[in-house]
Amino acid sequence: MKKYSALKEIQALISQKQFTLPDLLAYYFKQISDNEHLNAFNEVFFYSAEVQAKAVQEKMMQGTAGKLAGMVIGIKDNICYKDHVVTASSKMLDGFVSPYSATVVKRLLQEDAVIIGRLNCDEFAMGGSNETSYFGPAKNAANPELVPGGSSGGSAVAVQADMCLAALGTDTGGSVRQPAAFCGQIGLKPTYGRVSRYGVIAYASSFDQVGPITSSVEDAALLLQVLAGADENDSTVSDLAVPDYPVQLNKQKKQKIAVLRETIESKALDPEIKSAILSSIAKLKEDGHQVDEVSFDLLDYLVPAYYILTTAEASSNLSRYDGVHYGHRNTEAKSLTELYKLSRSEGFGEEVKKRILLGTFVLSAGYYDAYYQKAQQVRRLIREKVDHLFEEYDLLLSPVAPTAAFPLGDHMQDALVMYMADIFTVLPSLSGNPAIALPLGNNEAGLPLSIQFTAKHFEEDKLLAFSQAFLK
């Protein structure tokens, strides 16, 4: 069986009885086994996926199947699925069985997707390389000595290595877009509030957003249509109507695109990525799009503001993992205080503990105004600057990451280097705008390169339609 890049192709072949959905699932199981060295899956749902595949196959034969029938999809291991283990790739939650399903999981199942397993990620989604996972790092299929990106590294590798058709990740500061870029896939971060976060283990609640990683824009559009929309369990979700994103793909027009000059001229940007982006800009102009360079003079403030705010939210969100309510519990503590200390120090990895400490510091008396409040003010300035640009332009263009995938262990000893790898992805996260990472060929070493486009709030339809045309 060959690699399929779009659901419509699979659905057509199943309807023609070229193969069945259980046959396709068996193929993906074989792919997972053959690529076990990439460590993309924390667990494969053999039994439940087989039961789903047989049930959906029947519905497909009867003509009663949902929109996602034929799609075999993996979910990041921080998305709850009832009666299945969810750990956020942490010792803290090792073996924890979720008593309920996330809204996004319910919506996948309602439209007859088959969920094949839970995918490796950085612990509690905190990392940019998938190296902080309690279960060991996922590895890039293009070169297993390189990182796949993070935190949704397993999700990107699973699609890259054809272990499932699509995957869900979560994007806090680039955790869908950057691994998609490193693995040559399409990674979409929807507008904050477009997709419910209910049932997603929180890192930073005012940033976290579920997004798909796919091989085709069509599948990204279809998944967003299914996942998006109001949810009574999440008050931050918009009740705006959900467009028919797949139909909107055909509504393509010439766009006014702003290239963020400081991102392209950044000394951190790899020359091969810069060259590929400049070639794309020339092609966009040839195709009739208006492309202008604009200044974004707040670039140096993005990463500091992002890490102050997200670590503050993380310190609050992760306070519940104390060895009493749930999570890893030390069995030798002799007092309540010692129980808290030992359970948390044993259950959390180094990167998570580092971010909890940073967050607790910036929220502490005497530092709250100097750091946290100041970062919130910077976030507001960034949002206003982005909104101002969108008064004149339809899309913003920038790199996804400063480099292609880097070697395992290369950045782990220098937190600042790792954090600065987020310099281009955190802008849409701070402003709440939708953004997409699109493949841009390979460099001389054969590693995937990419480009990022950002759109106005809730204009994923235009972003996806443009992406469809861009990749043709």
Secondary structure, DSSP 8 states (H G I E B T S, - for coil): ------HHHHHHHHHTTSS-HHHHHHHHHHHHHHTGGG--EEEE-HHHHHHHHHHHHHHHHHT---TTTT-EEEEETTB--TTSB--TT-GGGTT-B-SS--HHHHHHHHTT-EEEEEE--SGGG--SSS-S-TT-----TT-TTB---SSSHHHHHHHHTTSSSEEEEEESSSTTHHHHHHTT-EEEE--TTSB--TTB--S-TTT-EEEEEESSHHHHHHHHHHHBS--TT-TTS--S----HHHHTT-----EEEEEHHHHS-TTS-HHHHHHHHHHHHHHHHTT-EEEEE--TTHHHHHHHHHHHHHHHHHHHGGG-SSSSSS---SS-SSHHHHHHHHHHHHS-HHHHHHHHHHHHHHSTTTIIIIIIHHHHHHHHHHHHHHHHTTT-SEEEE-S-SSS--BTTSSTT-HHHHHHTTTTTHHHHHHT--EEEEEEEE-TTS-EEEEEEEESTT-HHHHHHHHHHHT-
